[in-house]
Amino acid sequence: MGESMIDILKRLSEARISGEQVTVATMDKRKCKGTIKEIIPGQVKPFADRSVILVQTKSGIKRIPGYAITRIAAGTN
């Protein structure tokens, strides 16, 4: 993995608060660029890995499971 899950969730929550656009890379080599709408916490252990991230893209809202995220990059507006 590129980054630890705690670092990823910290950067995602900061981006959600500020409304910053980010690029999310997943383990299946896909990239999703947009703003973070919500972070839904996991219900079972490990909570961080089982969280779901909602990303608002140009084509609509994408749901990305926390365990599938490998890297977060700051996007450009």
Stockholm file with secondary structure:
# STOCKHOLM 1.0

chainA/1-77         MGESMIDILKRLSEARISGEQVTVATMDKRKCKGTIKEIIPGQVKPFADRSVILVQTKSGIKRIPGYAITRIAAGTN
#=GR chainA/1-77 SS CCSCHHHHHHHHHHHHHHTCEEEEEETTSCEEEEEEEEEECCSSSSTTTTCEEEEEETTEEEEEEGGGEEEEEECCC
#=GC SS_cons        CCSCHHHHHHHHHHHHHHTCEEEEEETTSCEEEEEEEEEECCSSSSTTTTCEEEEEETTEEEEEEGGGEEEEEECCC
//
